[in-house]
Amino acid sequence: MERSFEYRLEGSGDALSLAINMDSVTAKALSRLDRYINWAEILRLTENDPEAAYAAERLHTVLQHLSR
């Protein structure tokens, strides 16, 4: 079985668009990855970088939605 994962990043500066296409096997594997990430530690490490902390929170949300 071939695994597919493609992404497209368009734009520049503050106006970026990210599109990700993947098969269901890859999506399920990516959602399981969420279990292995210590989000509390990431937020602690980014406490002086609010943009990075916000990005980490959004990534966590996306990974949780993949598991549904």
Long-range contacts (C-beta under 8 A, 24 or more apart in sequence): 1-25, 27-66, 28-66, 28-67, 30-63, 30-66, 31-63, 31-64, 31-66, 31-67, 32-67, 33-63, 34-60, 34-63, 34-64, 34-66, 34-67, 37-63
